[in-house]
Amino acid sequence: MSKRGRPRTTNGAVYQRTGSTFWWARYRDKEGRIRKESTGATDREEAERFLRDRLDARDEGNLPSVLAGKNLTLNEWANWFLERRSKPPFRAEKTHAANLNALKFLRPAFGELRLSEITPEAIEDYIGERLRSKRRIYTKFGLVHRGKLKPSSVHQEFRVLTRILSVAIKQKRLAMNPCSMVEFPVSIGKTTRKPHYMMASEQERIEFVAPGYLKNVIRIISEMGLRPYKELMPMRKDEVDLENRLVHIPDSKTPNGEGDMPMTELAWQAFKDQIEEAKGSDYLFPSPKKGRKPHITNLRKVWAATLKKAGVPYFSLYELRHTFATRLSAGGVADHFVTQLLRQGDAGVFKRYSQAKLNMMREAMDRLDRKANEHEPISGTGKSN
């Protein structure tokens, strides 16, 4: 009779080593070899999650690449991220530029560290140091340090690091994101400017002094919510269907943004006027100068000058999308449908676009009649004797 030993367990286990604050994982790979590694977690539940991810990777045949990723440095992974997940068409050109800028500061702090060596404590130390740093301004006399960095600037770097490490988790190069255990120490709600709602009286003053093409831009964005530089400025005339009152958007910031968009009456008139104004060009907003692109790419100067001439405090042209969302919401359109008209991928983004709705609610509440039902009757019926 043959002697049999205990059946081999393939589920693994988590345990704590003497003198270590982190939980460790013990499991077998596909060849039956025992693997032991630190989970980098001080919480048992997080350690067990780490173990489950390792076992899933083993069962799916991805464990070798996951273990090889343990030696990846942030510099190496950031290079992959910039090439595969940051550049267009994955992200907009501006997003890619923001990622590059954030990595200028992240690389010196974490670049030589392996992904598994980046700890929440190291991230918190980095944030604290950056919040105490001064702004670097390049002038004709050289580099000058002035004032402290805005918390929103540091938070942007934190967001980029979070994004890079989140992609590493999806690619099975990292088990858990240390950024998820870091709480940003400063509230950035008060440091970021709230979206501006353009009132009807402001719109009349702005349009009165605006050049013809800019007047059409204002009406189209506030009536349809198009993104000015990604969707409206590159638009070709053959993408505008005046007969069926539709605009085709072939390229947008998100996949949800692509497709056909209906026009309002005012938007239809603005498109019609702009087609007449742009005679001789295939583009709706042709560039007056010969450059790399045949259409207008920047409206900042003319927009700022127009606001100043109209006596309206400056706000960005993009915030006309906020006006569009707020007017829809104030008109009784359901929030989920407003999100669809904004063509956003995340419904949570609507909260930012409809911030101005709060001001309209306050204005309505200011009209409360606190003596309702206490006034003299306004009908012609006299009082009974």
N, C-alpha and C positions, 0 to 999 in steps of 0.2 A: 504494500500500500504506500503510495507516494505521499510525502509530507508536503503540505501546502502552507505557505505563510499567509500573513494578513493581506487582504485585497488592497491593491495600490489605490490611494486616493488621488483624484485628478482635480479636486476642487480648490486646493491650496488653503492657506491660512494667513492671518495677520497676527503679528506679535510685537512685543516691545523688547528692545535690547537694554541691558543694564547700562545706565549712563547716557542713553539717547532719548531725546525728547520726541523723536519721530517714530511712527509705527513702521514696521517692516513687513514685507510680503514674501511668502514662501510658496512656490508652485512648481509644477513640472512642465517642461516644454514638450513639443510633439515627439521628440526623441526619447523622452522619459528622464532627461537630465533635470536635476533640482536647480531652480533659480531662486536667488535671494537678492532683494533690492529694497532700498529705502523708498517709502511712498512719498516722503516729503510732507506728510500730514501729521498733525498732532491730535487730530480727532479720529476716533475709531471708524465712524461711518464713512469719512472721506477716504480712509485707508482701505476699507472694504470696497469702495467704489473703484479705487485704483486697481485692486486685485481683480475685480470683475472685468475691467477694461483689458487687463493683461490676458485673462483667460479667453475673452472674446477674440482678441487679436491672435491668440494661439489657435483657436478653433477655426478662424477664418484664414489662417496661413500667413498673417501679417506680422507675427511676432518678430521675425528676424529684422525686418525694416524698422519696427518700433524700437527694438534694442539698439540698432545701429544709430537711431536718432538720439539716443542718450548722449552721444558724443558731439552732437551738433551745437555749435556756438550760436549766439544771437546774430553775430555778423553774417554767418553763413546762411542762417534761416531768413534773415532780413533781405539778403540778396535774392533768395528764391521768392520771397513774398513780393518784393518790388517788381520782379519780372513777371510773375504768374498771377498775382491777385491785386495789384495796385494800378497797373497801367490800363488805359482804355483798351478794349471795351469793358473790362471788368469794373473799372471805376472811372469817374470823370477826370479830366486832366488836372483840375484844381485839387481834387482829392489826392491824386498822385503827388502833386507838388507839396501838399500839406504833410503827407507821409514822409517825403524826402527831408523836409525841414525838421520834423520831429526827430527823425533818426540822427540828425546832426548832433543832437544832445543825448539821445539814448545810447548811441554806439560807444562813446567814451566811458559811460557808466556800466553798461552790461555787455558790450560787444564781445569781449573775450570769455565771458562766462558761458558754460553749457546751459541749454534751456532748463534742464533739471536743477541747475544751481541757482537760478533766479528765485529768491525767496520773497515772501511778503514783507519781511523786515527790511530787505535791501531796497524794495520799491518804496516803502514808507520813508526811508532815509533819503532816497533820491528826491522824492516829492518835497520833503522838508527843506533840503538844500536848494532846490530850484525856486521855492517860494521866497527864500531869503536872498536870492540872486538879484542882480540889477540888469536892466534892459541893456542889450548891446546894440548900439546905433553906429552905423558906418557913415562917416562924413568925409569931406574932402581933406580933412586934417588927420584922418585915421579913425580907429575904433574908439568910441566914447561910451562910458557907462552912465546911464541916467535912470534914476528911480527904480523901484522894485518891479519885478515882473507881475503882470496881471494873473490872478489865479486861473482865469479862463485859458491863458496861454499854456500854463503848466498842465491843466486838465486835458488840453488837447493832446499833449505828449503822452499822458497817462492813457487816454483813449486809444491812441495809435499802438502803444505797447500791448494793451488788452486785445486789440484786434489781431495783432501779429501772433500772439500766443494762442488765441482762440482758433486761428487757422491751423496752428501746429497741433492742437488737440484733434481737429477734424481729420488731419492727415496722419494721425497716429504717431506723431513725433513727441507728444507730451501727454501725460496722464491727466493733469489738472492745471488750471490757470491760477497762478499765485495772485493775480490782480483781483480775482473774485473775493479774496480775503482782505483786501485793502479798502478802507473807507477814506475817501478824499477828505482831508482835514478842514477844508474851507468851503463854505457855501458859495457856489458860483451863480446862484439864482439872481443875486443882486448886482453881480458884476457884468452880466450880459444884458444888453439893451432889449427891451420888449419890442415886439413887432409894432409897426405904426399902421394905424387904420386911416386911410385917406378919406376924409369927409367929402361930401358932395360939393360943398362950397370951396374946399381946397382944390378939388379936381377942376372946377370951373376956372379958378384963377390960374392954375398951372396950364391948362389947355389954351387959355386966352393968350399967353405969352410964348407958348412952345412953338418951335418950327413944325411945319405940316407933318413931316414923317414921325416926329416924336409924339405929336398929338395922336396919331394913329396907333402908335405903340402903346400909349397910356390906355386908350380905349380897349384895345384888343386884350391886353393883359388883365385889366380890371374886369372885363366882361367874360373872359374865357380861362384865365389863370395860367396861360402859357408861360413857360420858363423863358426869360428874355434872350439869354445868350446861347442856350442849348437848343431851343426849339424855334423861337420866332425869328431871330436875326438870320440864321442860315436858310430860312424857308424860300423855296422856289415858287414861282407863280403857278406852275402846273400842279402844285400840291394844294392849291386853293380852288375849291369847287363852289363858285358863287351860285350856280343854278340850284344845287342841292343843299347849299348852305352848310358845307362841311370843309374841314381842314384835315389833311392827312399829315401825320407826324411820323416820319420814318425812323427817326433816331431821337432817343430821349435819355434822361439820366437813369431811369429804371425801365425794365421791360414793360411795366404797367403803363408807362407813359406813351408807348408806341401805339399807333392806330388812328382812328378817325375821331374828330372832335366837332360837335355841332356848334354853330354860331348863334349868337343873339342878334337882334336887329341892329343894335349899335355896332357890334363887331363886324357884321356883314357890310355896313356902310363904311367902316374904317378900312376893311380889306379892299373894298371897291375903290375908295379914294387913293389908297397906297398903290394899287396896281396902275392907276392912271398916272400917279406921280413918278413911278419907276419905269417909265416907257424906255424901250431900248435895252432892257436887261432881262435876263431870265430869273433874276432874284428879286424878291419882294423889297429888300432893303440893300440895294447895291452900294458898294463902297465908293465914295467920291475920289479916293486916292488909289493908285496902283500899288497893291501890296500882295502879300502871300495869299490872301483870301479875297474872293470877289464880292463879299458882302461886309457890311458893318460888323465889327467885332467888339466895339467899346462905345458905350453911351455915357460914361461917367461924367466927363467934362460938360457936355451939353445938358445933361440932367441936373448937375449941381448948379450950373449957371441959370437954368430955367427956374429952379426952385427959389434961388436968390432973387431973381427978377420978380417972381410972383409973391415974394414975402412969406414963403412957407419954410419952416425949419427943415433942415436936411433929413431925408430918410432915403434908403437905397431903393432903386428901381424894382428890385426883386420883391420888395414888400408889397407891391401891388397884388401879388398872389395872396397875401394875407387879407387884403381888402376884398378880393374876389371870394375867398372862403367865408369871411365874416358876413358879407352881404347875403350869401346863400343861406348861411345859418340863421341870420336875422329874418330872412324871408320864410322860415319854417321848414327848410329842407333838412331831412334827417342827417345826423352826423355821419353815419356810415356811407350815405350817398354822396355827401360833400367830399369824403375821402376818395371816392371813386372818381369824382369830377376833377379832383386835384391830381389824380393818377399817381398816388403814392403807394408804395409797397407795404408801408406800416401804418396802421390806423392811428397809432399813438402820435404820429407826426401832426395829425389834425389839431391836437391840443395846442401846439405852438401857433399854427396858422390862425386859430380862432381866438387868440388872446384878446383881441380888441373887442370881442363880444362882451367881455366883462364891463368895459366902459359903457357900452350901450345899455346893459342891464342896470348899471348904476344910474345912468341918465333917466331911465324909466322909473326907477325906484325913488328918484328925487321928486317925482310928480305925485307921490302918495298924498292923498287927501286925508289928513288925520282927523278931520271932523265930518267924515262921510255920514250921511243920514241924520246930521244934526242941523243942516241948513234949512232955511225957510223953503217951503214948497215953491217950485217954479211954475207950476201949472196955473191956469186961470181959475181953477175951482176955489171958491172962497171957503173959509173955515166955518165949521158948523157952530151955531150959537149954543 
